[in-house]
Amino acid sequence: MAMFVLVVDTSIMNVSISAVVRDVGTTVSGVQTAIALEALVSAAFILIGSKLGDLFGRKRAYLLGLGGYLVGAVAMTFTTGLTTIVVLWAVVGGLGAALLLPSMQSLIHGNFSGPARKWVYALVGAAASIAAAVGPLLGGFITTYLSWRVAFGLEAIIILVVLSGAKLVHDAPYEGERTVDPVGAVLSVLGMGGVVLGVLVWQEGGESVGALLVVGLAALLGLARWLVVRHRAGRPALIDPTLFAAPLFRLGVTQQMLQQIALGGAMISLPIFLQMVLGYDAMLAGLSIAPLSLSMFAAALLAGKRAGRTRPAVVVLAGFALLVVGVAALLPVVPRATSGWWLAVPLVVAGCGLGLLVSQLNNYTLSPISGARVSEAAGVNSATGSFGLSFGLALTGAVMLASIAFGFTAQADASDVLPPDDKEQIARALEDDAQVMSDAQLTALLADEPPEIADEVLRINTEVRPRALQIALLVPLVAGTAGVLVALRMRRRPDPQPNDAAESVLGG
């Protein structure tokens, strides 16, 4: 139940963007920033969350993590402004995820053994997969026919049910090294946080974008150097750098990041397009995205059952190739799409590709790691994936919204119909208002304008927004293409050997 809630939580936000924007009185970019920030906080603090669970108790960390999600769900149920969403849902909820995921894995590992452990991991992994498949539909249905606030209220109730069974959870004491690495922890937060925050600040038109990116990249390079120096001195480090000595692990975490960048890009740009351009409510948006999530679930299930019959590297290569084909097929379709059905076939192709990747990457990445170190390696793998997801969400959303703003300004300046003295004002109004409106809502807003002005504004809006989605889809397309190139390198490596510890990791 905890894993199901964790995955569904973001799905509700994705399909409810227009409803949240309208009810709270904020902007699309503001909600998109909150979604990306939640993934970023989870990525930046997941390694620290794992260590805190080791030091202060895995059960305590698990319950605190659930508490963070409860705070976020309750805040969304009653929120009246974007600040509450950012602080309580994105930041507190992200910290909750950083505590919840590693502690959940450690508790299962410590309370079960042998076939029972694999079965429990499989159940939790299945809950995550089912949530990913039905999340957009479930969130869309509740948001449309009740309210997005009701959806988050039901989430809070489920979390309370889970917390009511806390006595059934037995702690799994940590018996390893208890020394902390505060410098490594700070560098990891500054590194991942600086890069993604730089993108988000650029999206909002803020200053110091370059400084944030420089700080982030410098911190990541500094972290790599610090870990090596710390290890050579024989002192505990946030991450054991020798993990990356295994070529399969390096290739695996790289592919995990690229997959999540592509997934994050698709899951933020498509709901914005469906709700803002086609005017879909949350239910129709969820139905339109369902071909991606359902085909992803089905392909992962089928590929998992046939595991061992085909080389993992070949399956990963096929997965990224299908992802590239599916996203590339969306590009010519988007300007012509008058309903979500136009996107169905490309989304099924891309979803099958993502499903193949989900079925292979965790086991491929963790197979060369010994059982004693698989928990730490899984933490690195999770952090890399979460960072990729937050980066994909931030960059794709920023590119899409920046393309809309640039397109409105350029088209208004080039127009021969709009009055010269009003061009700047109209461009600014389009940038501020049209991105949160459907075409029908914009038409109603322009009812009092002269017909030629109204027609010109609608023409600009109709041309700019689909083109912005095309540009935004280049982010998952480039990530998928890079995945194909890395997969070709994977084919030249020997296959990983089966590893029971690796197969028992959440989502494996």
PLY file of the C-alpha trace (Angstrom):
ply
format ascii 1.0
element vertex 508
property float x
property float y
property float z
element edge 507
property int vertex1
property int vertex2
end_header
0.00 0.00 0.00
2.86 2.38 0.80
4.56 1.76 -2.54
1.27 2.10 -4.39
0.63 5.51 -2.80
4.19 6.66 -3.52
3.82 6.00 -7.26
0.21 7.18 -7.64
0.96 10.48 -5.87
2.81 11.99 -8.84
0.33 10.57 -11.36
-2.46 12.53 -9.69
-0.49 15.75 -10.07
0.40 15.08 -13.71
-3.17 14.61 -14.89
-4.57 17.37 -12.63
-2.31 20.23 -13.76
-5.05 22.32 -15.35
-7.44 21.76 -12.43
-4.79 22.72 -9.86
-3.81 25.80 -11.89
-7.42 26.92 -12.11
-8.42 26.20 -8.51
-5.29 27.53 -6.81
-4.79 30.50 -9.15
-1.23 29.68 -10.18
0.59 28.91 -13.46
1.47 25.78 -15.40
5.16 26.47 -14.88
4.59 26.78 -11.13
2.92 23.35 -10.88
5.53 21.81 -13.20
8.25 23.25 -10.97
6.65 21.62 -7.92
6.50 18.23 -9.69
10.16 18.43 -10.72
11.19 19.69 -7.29
9.55 16.72 -5.54
11.58 14.29 -7.67
14.72 16.38 -7.14
14.45 16.42 -3.34
13.94 12.66 -3.36
17.02 12.17 -5.56
19.23 14.59 -3.66
18.49 13.14 -0.22
17.92 9.42 -0.89
21.52 8.45 -0.07
21.37 10.55 3.09
17.97 9.05 3.91
19.43 5.57 3.62
22.23 6.44 6.05
19.81 8.05 8.51
17.78 4.85 8.51
20.93 2.89 9.30
21.85 5.19 12.17
18.48 5.88 13.79
16.42 2.84 12.84
14.93 1.59 9.58
11.40 1.36 11.01
11.61 4.91 12.33
12.79 6.16 8.94
10.00 4.22 7.21
7.32 5.77 9.45
8.80 9.26 9.11
8.83 8.82 5.34
5.15 7.88 5.37
4.57 10.90 7.60
6.18 13.14 5.00
3.82 11.81 2.35
0.88 12.27 4.73
1.81 15.93 5.26
2.01 16.43 1.49
-1.34 14.72 0.82
-3.14 16.70 3.54
-1.56 19.94 2.32
-2.79 19.26 -1.24
-6.28 18.52 0.08
-6.60 21.96 1.68
-4.03 24.13 -0.14
-4.93 27.62 -1.32
-1.63 28.62 -2.95
1.46 27.44 -4.78
3.76 28.06 -1.80
2.00 25.36 0.21
2.32 22.93 -2.69
6.04 23.61 -3.12
6.96 23.51 0.58
4.70 20.75 1.93
4.00 18.52 -1.08
7.25 18.88 -3.05
9.89 19.39 -0.35
8.39 17.54 2.64
6.99 14.81 0.38
10.31 14.48 -1.42
12.12 14.09 1.90
9.54 11.46 2.83
10.35 9.49 -0.32
14.08 9.75 0.44
13.46 8.09 3.83
10.76 5.68 2.71
12.35 3.90 -0.27
15.67 2.75 1.24
14.12 1.89 4.62
11.38 -0.17 2.96
14.01 -2.18 1.12
16.10 -2.68 4.27
13.08 -3.75 6.34
12.09 -6.38 3.80
15.68 -7.58 3.50
16.00 -7.84 7.28
12.65 -9.50 8.02
12.52 -12.12 5.27
14.95 -14.60 3.75
15.13 -17.05 0.87
12.03 -17.48 -1.35
9.87 -15.45 1.06
12.09 -12.39 0.60
11.88 -12.61 -3.19
8.11 -13.03 -2.97
7.66 -9.93 -0.80
9.92 -7.87 -3.07
7.88 -9.11 -6.02
4.64 -8.00 -4.34
6.00 -4.52 -3.64
7.42 -4.26 -7.17
4.04 -5.37 -8.56
2.30 -2.67 -6.53
4.62 -0.07 -8.06
4.01 -1.38 -11.58
0.24 -1.49 -11.17
0.25 2.02 -9.71
2.25 3.31 -12.68
-0.24 1.68 -15.06
-3.52 2.72 -13.44
-2.34 5.93 -11.72
-3.24 8.30 -14.59
-6.66 6.67 -14.99
-7.41 6.59 -11.28
-6.23 10.15 -10.71
-8.04 11.40 -13.80
-11.33 9.75 -12.82
-11.35 11.11 -9.26
-10.21 14.58 -10.35
-12.84 14.88 -13.08
-15.87 13.44 -11.33
-15.03 14.52 -7.77
-11.95 16.73 -7.27
-8.18 16.51 -7.22
-8.48 17.45 -3.55
-10.55 14.31 -2.98
-7.83 12.24 -4.69
-5.19 13.54 -2.30
-7.58 13.16 0.63
-8.05 9.48 -0.25
-4.27 9.16 -0.47
-4.00 10.56 3.06
-6.55 8.01 4.30
-4.57 5.13 2.77
-1.40 6.38 4.45
-3.23 6.51 7.80
-4.33 2.90 7.25
-0.71 1.89 6.61
0.47 3.79 9.69
-2.20 2.08 11.80
-0.41 -1.21 11.14
2.96 0.07 12.35
3.10 -2.51 15.15
3.22 -5.25 12.52
6.50 -3.88 11.15
9.57 -5.24 12.93
12.76 -3.23 12.79
15.88 -4.57 11.08
18.92 -3.37 13.08
21.94 -2.07 11.17
25.25 -3.72 12.09
27.65 -1.97 9.69
29.86 1.11 9.85
28.20 4.01 11.70
30.59 6.79 10.71
28.99 9.51 8.59
30.38 11.49 5.66
28.87 14.99 6.00
31.03 16.51 3.25
29.93 13.87 0.76
26.30 14.39 1.78
26.49 18.16 1.26
28.24 17.78 -2.10
25.63 15.30 -3.35
22.78 17.68 -2.45
24.53 20.71 -3.97
25.43 18.77 -7.11
22.05 17.35 -8.05
20.17 20.31 -6.59
22.26 22.94 -8.38
21.81 21.40 -11.81
18.03 20.89 -11.61
17.36 24.16 -9.77
19.35 25.97 -12.44
16.96 24.61 -15.07
13.90 25.51 -12.99
15.15 29.07 -12.36
15.79 29.48 -16.10
12.21 28.37 -16.76
10.88 31.04 -14.41
13.09 33.73 -15.98
15.10 34.20 -12.80
18.69 35.30 -12.41
21.79 33.33 -11.40
20.97 30.41 -13.71
24.61 30.10 -14.77
25.81 30.31 -11.18
23.48 27.52 -10.06
24.56 25.27 -12.94
28.24 25.95 -12.24
27.77 25.21 -8.54
25.91 22.00 -9.36
28.47 20.70 -11.85
31.39 21.72 -9.63
29.80 19.95 -6.65
29.26 16.75 -8.67
32.91 16.78 -9.80
33.98 17.59 -6.26
31.90 14.69 -4.92
33.57 12.24 -7.31
37.01 13.43 -6.24
36.09 13.47 -2.54
34.81 9.89 -2.62
38.04 8.64 -4.21
40.23 10.52 -1.72
38.12 9.33 1.23
38.26 5.73 0.07
42.04 5.77 -0.46
42.46 7.12 3.07
40.47 4.15 4.38
37.66 6.31 5.74
33.91 5.72 5.24
32.38 7.64 2.34
28.80 8.45 1.35
29.24 6.10 -1.63
31.93 3.49 -2.12
33.59 4.63 -5.38
34.75 1.08 -6.12
31.15 0.27 -7.06
31.83 2.05 -10.33
34.80 -0.24 -11.03
32.28 -2.78 -12.38
31.62 -1.87 -16.06
28.13 -3.38 -15.98
27.20 -1.22 -13.00
28.46 1.95 -14.73
26.56 1.14 -17.90
23.45 0.17 -15.93
23.18 3.36 -13.87
23.80 5.42 -17.01
20.93 3.67 -18.77
18.74 4.02 -15.70
19.28 7.79 -15.75
18.61 8.08 -19.50
15.44 6.00 -19.22
14.14 8.21 -16.40
15.00 11.42 -18.28
12.91 10.17 -21.20
10.06 9.02 -18.96
10.02 12.29 -17.00
10.02 14.29 -20.22
7.06 12.38 -21.63
5.05 12.41 -18.40
5.24 16.21 -18.00
4.94 17.42 -21.62
2.05 15.20 -22.72
-0.36 16.08 -19.86
0.38 19.80 -20.38
-0.34 19.45 -24.11
-3.52 17.45 -23.61
-4.94 19.79 -20.97
-3.77 23.14 -22.31
-4.05 22.60 -26.08
-6.82 20.04 -26.50
-8.70 21.31 -23.44
-8.95 17.83 -21.88
-10.06 17.36 -18.32
-8.07 15.06 -16.03
-10.08 11.97 -17.03
-9.51 12.42 -20.76
-5.85 13.27 -20.15
-5.46 10.08 -18.11
-7.16 8.01 -20.81
-4.92 9.56 -23.48
-1.74 8.74 -21.51
-2.99 5.25 -20.64
-1.56 3.65 -23.84
1.92 4.62 -22.61
1.52 3.41 -19.02
-0.49 0.24 -19.82
1.81 -0.90 -22.65
4.80 -0.20 -20.39
3.27 -2.45 -17.70
2.36 -5.21 -20.17
5.77 -5.21 -21.89
7.60 -5.32 -18.55
5.44 -8.25 -17.42
5.93 -10.24 -20.62
9.65 -9.52 -20.83
10.09 -10.51 -17.17
8.44 -13.90 -17.80
10.72 -14.54 -20.78
13.87 -13.44 -18.96
16.91 -15.54 -19.84
15.85 -16.34 -23.40
17.45 -13.21 -24.87
20.60 -11.35 -23.89
19.74 -8.46 -21.50
21.82 -6.05 -23.61
19.74 -6.93 -26.69
16.49 -6.35 -24.78
17.78 -2.97 -23.54
18.81 -2.01 -27.06
15.36 -2.97 -28.37
13.76 -0.98 -25.55
15.60 2.24 -26.31
15.09 1.73 -30.07
11.31 1.40 -29.58
11.35 4.44 -27.30
13.11 6.50 -29.99
10.72 5.30 -32.71
7.66 6.08 -30.57
8.79 9.57 -29.58
9.95 10.36 -33.14
6.54 9.26 -34.45
4.87 11.78 -32.14
6.65 14.74 -33.75
4.71 14.82 -37.06
1.47 13.76 -35.33
1.32 16.53 -32.71
0.44 19.51 -35.00
-2.36 17.49 -36.60
-3.75 15.92 -33.41
-7.34 16.88 -32.73
-7.79 14.26 -30.02
-5.70 12.02 -27.80
-6.38 9.04 -30.08
-3.88 10.46 -32.56
-1.14 9.82 -30.00
-2.16 6.27 -29.11
-0.02 4.21 -31.50
3.24 6.16 -30.93
2.62 6.00 -27.17
2.12 2.22 -27.30
5.43 1.85 -29.16
7.26 4.11 -26.68
5.56 2.36 -23.74
6.66 -1.06 -24.95
10.22 0.25 -25.15
10.07 1.61 -21.60
8.58 -1.68 -20.40
11.48 -3.64 -21.86
13.89 -1.32 -20.03
12.04 -1.67 -16.72
12.24 -5.46 -17.02
16.03 -5.50 -17.38
17.90 -2.50 -16.01
17.76 -3.11 -12.25
18.97 -6.70 -12.49
21.55 -5.81 -15.12
22.93 -3.00 -12.98
23.07 -4.88 -9.68
24.05 -8.37 -10.85
27.83 -7.74 -10.64
27.49 -6.43 -7.05
27.96 -8.82 -4.11
25.03 -9.48 -1.79
26.68 -7.58 1.07
26.87 -4.39 -1.04
23.70 -4.66 -3.08
21.73 -2.38 -0.74
24.26 0.45 -1.16
24.40 -0.13 -4.91
20.60 -0.09 -5.09
20.64 3.27 -3.28
23.03 4.69 -5.89
20.86 3.20 -8.64
17.72 4.75 -7.14
19.40 8.13 -6.66
20.61 8.13 -10.26
17.15 7.24 -11.55
15.45 9.86 -9.38
17.93 12.50 -10.52
17.24 11.55 -14.15
13.50 11.80 -13.56
13.75 15.23 -11.92
16.12 16.48 -14.62
13.81 15.18 -17.38
10.77 16.80 -15.75
12.55 20.12 -15.23
14.29 20.36 -18.59
11.37 19.20 -20.73
8.88 21.42 -18.94
11.24 24.39 -19.10
11.91 23.87 -22.81
8.22 23.56 -23.57
7.16 26.65 -21.62
10.13 28.70 -22.89
9.25 27.69 -26.46
5.67 28.85 -25.89
6.83 32.23 -24.54
9.35 32.74 -27.35
6.84 31.65 -29.98
4.13 34.01 -28.77
6.54 36.97 -28.80
8.00 36.14 -32.23
4.61 35.53 -33.86
3.08 38.67 -32.37
6.01 40.81 -33.57
5.77 39.34 -37.08
2.01 39.76 -37.35
0.62 42.24 -39.90
-2.82 42.13 -38.28
-2.09 43.06 -34.68
-1.78 46.83 -33.99
1.93 47.77 -33.64
1.35 49.55 -30.33
-0.41 46.50 -28.86
1.97 43.74 -29.97
4.05 43.66 -26.79
0.96 43.72 -24.58
-0.72 40.94 -26.57
2.43 38.80 -26.52
2.71 39.23 -22.75
-0.97 38.40 -22.27
-0.60 35.27 -24.39
2.48 34.22 -22.45
0.80 34.77 -19.08
-2.72 33.56 -19.81
-2.92 31.42 -22.94
-0.57 28.73 -21.63
-3.10 27.90 -18.89
-6.16 28.02 -21.18
-7.64 25.62 -23.65
-8.49 26.89 -27.14
-12.17 27.06 -26.18
-11.42 29.15 -23.08
-9.23 31.52 -25.10
-11.98 31.92 -27.70
-14.43 32.92 -24.98
-11.93 35.41 -23.55
-11.57 37.08 -26.96
-15.31 37.41 -27.57
-15.25 41.21 -27.17
-12.23 41.77 -29.45
-12.56 42.72 -33.14
-12.94 39.54 -35.24
-9.67 40.02 -37.10
-7.71 40.47 -33.82
-9.38 37.46 -32.20
-8.70 35.28 -35.26
-5.04 36.35 -35.33
-4.51 35.63 -31.63
-6.12 32.20 -32.03
-3.95 31.50 -35.08
-0.79 32.36 -33.13
-1.92 30.21 -30.21
-2.78 27.28 -32.48
0.60 27.37 -34.22
2.83 27.99 -31.22
1.69 25.43 -28.66
1.95 22.22 -30.75
5.36 23.41 -31.99
6.44 23.91 -28.38
5.51 20.28 -27.60
7.52 19.13 -30.62
10.57 21.00 -29.32
10.05 19.64 -25.79
9.85 16.05 -27.08
13.40 16.44 -28.33
14.54 15.94 -24.71
13.23 12.34 -24.39
14.24 11.74 -28.02
17.87 12.72 -27.34
17.88 10.70 -24.10
16.56 7.66 -25.96
19.12 8.05 -28.75
21.91 8.24 -26.17
20.47 5.06 -24.62
20.73 3.29 -27.97
24.41 4.25 -28.24
25.16 3.05 -24.70
23.22 -0.19 -25.36
25.52 -0.90 -28.31
28.42 -0.75 -25.85
26.51 -3.11 -23.53
26.32 -5.69 -26.32
30.12 -5.84 -26.43
30.23 -6.79 -22.74
29.58 -10.27 -21.32
26.14 -10.89 -19.87
25.71 -10.41 -16.10
25.51 -13.51 -13.95
22.26 -14.19 -12.05
22.30 -12.71 -8.56
19.58 -13.51 -6.00
20.33 -10.33 -4.07
19.95 -8.21 -7.19
16.73 -9.93 -8.18
15.28 -9.12 -4.75
15.67 -5.35 -5.05
12.49 -3.27 -5.28
11.33 -3.01 -8.84
13.79 -5.67 -10.02
0 1
1 2
2 3
3 4
4 5
5 6
6 7
7 8
8 9
9 10
10 11
11 12
12 13
13 14
14 15
15 16
16 17
17 18
18 19
19 20
20 21
21 22
22 23
23 24
24 25
25 26
26 27
27 28
28 29
29 30
30 31
31 32
32 33
33 34
34 35
35 36
36 37
37 38
38 39
39 40
40 41
41 42
42 43
43 44
44 45
45 46
46 47
47 48
48 49
49 50
50 51
51 52
52 53
53 54
54 55
55 56
56 57
57 58
58 59
59 60
60 61
61 62
62 63
63 64
64 65
65 66
66 67
67 68
68 69
69 70
70 71
71 72
72 73
73 74
74 75
75 76
76 77
77 78
78 79
79 80
80 81
81 82
82 83
83 84
84 85
85 86
86 87
87 88
88 89
89 90
90 91
91 92
92 93
93 94
94 95
95 96
96 97
97 98
98 99
99 100
100 101
101 102
102 103
103 104
104 105
105 106
106 107
107 108
108 109
109 110
110 111
111 112
112 113
113 114
114 115
115 116
116 117
117 118
118 119
119 120
120 121
121 122
122 123
123 124
124 125
125 126
126 127
127 128
128 129
129 130
130 131
131 132
132 133
133 134
134 135
135 136
136 137
137 138
138 139
139 140
140 141
141 142
142 143
143 144
144 145
145 146
146 147
147 148
148 149
149 150
150 151
151 152
152 153
153 154
154 155
155 156
156 157
157 158
158 159
159 160
160 161
161 162
162 163
163 164
164 165
165 166
166 167
167 168
168 169
169 170
170 171
171 172
172 173
173 174
174 175
175 176
176 177
177 178
178 179
179 180
180 181
181 182
182 183
183 184
184 185
185 186
186 187
187 188
188 189
189 190
190 191
191 192
192 193
193 194
194 195
195 196
196 197
197 198
198 199
199 200
200 201
201 202
202 203
203 204
204 205
205 206
206 207
207 208
208 209
209 210
210 211
211 212
212 213
213 214
214 215
215 216
216 217
217 218
218 219
219 220
220 221
221 222
222 223
223 224
224 225
225 226
226 227
227 228
228 229
229 230
230 231
231 232
232 233
233 234
234 235
235 236
236 237
237 238
238 239
239 240
240 241
241 242
242 243
243 244
244 245
245 246
246 247
247 248
248 249
249 250
250 251
251 252
252 253
253 254
254 255
255 256
256 257
257 258
258 259
259 260
260 261
261 262
262 263
263 264
264 265
265 266
266 267
267 268
268 269
269 270
270 271
271 272
272 273
273 274
274 275
275 276
276 277
277 278
278 279
279 280
280 281
281 282
282 283
283 284
284 285
285 286
286 287
287 288
288 289
289 290
290 291
291 292
292 293
293 294
294 295
295 296
296 297
297 298
298 299
299 300
300 301
301 302
302 303
303 304
304 305
305 306
306 307
307 308
308 309
309 310
310 311
311 312
312 313
313 314
314 315
315 316
316 317
317 318
318 319
319 320
320 321
321 322
322 323
323 324
324 325
325 326
326 327
327 328
328 329
329 330
330 331
331 332
332 333
333 334
334 335
335 336
336 337
337 338
338 339
339 340
340 341
341 342
342 343
343 344
344 345
345 346
346 347
347 348
348 349
349 350
350 351
351 352
352 353
353 354
354 355
355 356
356 357
357 358
358 359
359 360
360 361
361 362
362 363
363 364
364 365
365 366
366 367
367 368
368 369
369 370
370 371
371 372
372 373
373 374
374 375
375 376
376 377
377 378
378 379
379 380
380 381
381 382
382 383
383 384
384 385
385 386
386 387
387 388
388 389
389 390
390 391
391 392
392 393
393 394
394 395
395 396
396 397
397 398
398 399
399 400
400 401
401 402
402 403
403 404
404 405
405 406
406 407
407 408
408 409
409 410
410 411
411 412
412 413
413 414
414 415
415 416
416 417
417 418
418 419
419 420
420 421
421 422
422 423
423 424
424 425
425 426
426 427
427 428
428 429
429 430
430 431
431 432
432 433
433 434
434 435
435 436
436 437
437 438
438 439
439 440
440 441
441 442
442 443
443 444
444 445
445 446
446 447
447 448
448 449
449 450
450 451
451 452
452 453
453 454
454 455
455 456
456 457
457 458
458 459
459 460
460 461
461 462
462 463
463 464
464 465
465 466
466 467
467 468
468 469
469 470
470 471
471 472
472 473
473 474
474 475
475 476
476 477
477 478
478 479
479 480
480 481
481 482
482 483
483 484
484 485
485 486
486 487
487 488
488 489
489 490
490 491
491 492
492 493
493 494
494 495
495 496
496 497
497 498
498 499
499 500
500 501
501 502
502 503
503 504
504 505
505 506
506 507
